[in-house]
Amino acid sequence: MSGSLSDNLTLRRAVRDHRSVLQQAMRAHRADDLDTAEQLYREVLDLHAAQPDALHYLGVLCHQRGRSDEAVEFVRTALKITPRHPDAHNNLGNIHKECGRPAEAEACYRRALECAPDHHNALGNLAVVLEVQSRLDEAFEAYGGLLQKAPDEARGHYLMGLFLRNHAQNMEHLEQAAECFGRAFERDGRNLRALEALGVTLYALKRHDEARRVYRDWLEREPDNPVPRHMLAACGGADAPPRAADAYVRELFDGFADSFDEQLLKNLDYRAPQVLVDALGGVLGVPAGALDVLDAGCGTGLCAPLLRPYARRLAGVDLSGGMVEKARVRGGYDALDVAELTGYLQSHRGAWDLVVSADTLVYFGELQEALVAASAALRPGGWLGFTLEAMDEDADRVELTPSGRYRHTRRYVERVLAAAGFGDVRIVADALRREAGQAVAGWVVLARRPGRGATSSEGEAA
Ligand SMILES: C[S@@+](CC[C@H](N)C(=O)[O-])C[C@H]1O[C@@H](n2cnc3c(N)ncnc32)[C@H](O)[C@@H]1O
């Protein structure tokens, strides 16, 4: 009998201990101290192997650290113990969504909603993955449901605004999108993405003065914020910089990375990585895993799986730490760096056989310095491939557009490539994304550093 009493006491102490360790783990997790949090979650599981919260949150943490397969296993194990836990279903959905598995994500969000029909987060996420799967009627209904259930929350208005703008078929849809963005910002004054979206949409509606006023007011409230500064220039309210300021790029893309929903939405019909790598396939031939490849402006890593077959070594560089974190989670790179592109290229002379830059040089007006740096960073015979937004004019010029990105004419691109010493230039027009319901025209550009190297085909002259 005395044995069982001491067993009971030990058991009670273990339960008490594991609860307090779990609280500490969750505090560390919230404070972004992932090392401590992981260690503490594992301690909880040593004390109590089937503790569902520790399993669930350790899963979320593993995903944050790029170990998404392990993450799925932990959350699934948690759900075997507490099968009606809506947050765990929702978080499992988020892991699938961020790993590019929208159908699996959808099933998880539906289960979360079965457990808790008023789970607003799960409903918004469900709408997003329906939209990503091009099931637009169902997505519209889900966004509408979210607005009905949570009219005071900014997120539903913002997401509905993006939906209407992404799929706008007429000006009325854009007007409605602008109203949604305005309502989102009214409800949450920290939702600056809604404010930016409002400015861009007002400009698209040709309400130019109102768009400029949005940015001027914002700049008055936050004189150091690079976003309204850049966007005011983009609307013709100030001089355009030669390229988007580093602070603007960081602010913009760190914000994207944090809200992956919006990132996915913006990527609807986004084809730049695929189109660019297809074009490169035409000059590189069958992938042999033999090249040193740089993904320049890698973002969340969408190019990685397409470039991997060509790469002996695949590196990625991007100015936004938030985007690089997402690329790390997605995986596929041998190295990832947070750095400004031109400086990075300048400090890696002769390092690459292939430099690829999808939808990144659109944040550069003047391309000269970056292209000279890219040429020096390539080995002789190495290829550069990039996409741009196209200005369909005969002139030799570049302009900053109200979207905040630059457009270049073909003549401009040809001149700066030649000045940077590139040969074998191929420029093809293609639609690389849709915006406000319209295809955005782009250039797919390939150019080669003269000389003979790993990318030369058999029998090719030096
Ligand atoms: C639209 S995203 C494209 C990302 C990725 N290449 C893709 O196709 O999904 C543009 C990326 O360029 C990066 N970027 C813009 N200007 C940059 C610069 N000067 N140096 C490094 N990265 C830059 C941004 O941080 C962002 O991640």
PDBQT file of the ligand as one rigid body, heavy atoms in Angstrom, charges set to zero:
ROOT
HETATM    1  C1  LIG A 501       7.813  39.708 -55.555  1.00  0.00    +0.000 C 
HETATM    2  S1  LIG A 501       9.033  38.998 -54.572  1.00  0.00    +0.000 S 
HETATM    3  C2  LIG A 501       9.595  37.685 -55.612  1.00  0.00    +0.000 C 
HETATM    4  C3  LIG A 501      10.225  36.589 -54.810  1.00  0.00    +0.000 C 
HETATM    5  C4  LIG A 501      10.603  35.340 -55.573  1.00  0.00    +0.000 C 
HETATM    6  N1  LIG A 501      11.677  35.577 -56.495  1.00  0.00    +0.000 N 
HETATM    7  C5  LIG A 501       9.396  34.767 -56.293  1.00  0.00    +0.000 C 
HETATM    8  O1  LIG A 501       9.380  34.789 -57.518  1.00  0.00    +0.000 OA
HETATM    9  O2  LIG A 501       8.468  34.302 -55.609  1.00  0.00    +0.000 OA
HETATM   10  C6  LIG A 501      10.364  40.167 -54.703  1.00  0.00    +0.000 C 
HETATM   11  C7  LIG A 501      11.483  39.910 -53.704  1.00  0.00    +0.000 C 
HETATM   12  O3  LIG A 501      12.577  40.766 -54.017  1.00  0.00    +0.000 OA
HETATM   13  C8  LIG A 501      13.193  41.156 -52.822  1.00  0.00    +0.000 C 
HETATM   14  N2  LIG A 501      13.968  42.361 -53.094  1.00  0.00    +0.000 N 
HETATM   15  C9  LIG A 501      13.543  43.532 -53.635  1.00  0.00    +0.000 A 
HETATM   16  N3  LIG A 501      14.568  44.396 -53.733  1.00  0.00    +0.000 NA
HETATM   17  C10 LIG A 501      15.664  43.759 -53.258  1.00  0.00    +0.000 A 
HETATM   18  C11 LIG A 501      17.018  44.127 -53.109  1.00  0.00    +0.000 A 
HETATM   19  N4  LIG A 501      17.465  45.357 -53.441  1.00  0.00    +0.000 N 
HETATM   20  N5  LIG A 501      17.882  43.212 -52.592  1.00  0.00    +0.000 NA
HETATM   21  C12 LIG A 501      17.454  41.983 -52.249  1.00  0.00    +0.000 A 
HETATM   22  N6  LIG A 501      16.174  41.580 -52.359  1.00  0.00    +0.000 NA
HETATM   23  C13 LIG A 501      15.285  42.455 -52.859  1.00  0.00    +0.000 A 
HETATM   24  C14 LIG A 501      12.020  41.354 -51.874  1.00  0.00    +0.000 C 
HETATM   25  O4  LIG A 501      12.401  41.323 -50.514  1.00  0.00    +0.000 OA
HETATM   26  C15 LIG A 501      11.101  40.212 -52.271  1.00  0.00    +0.000 C 
HETATM   27  O5  LIG A 501      11.285  39.083 -51.480  1.00  0.00    +0.000 OA
ENDROOT
TORSDOF 0
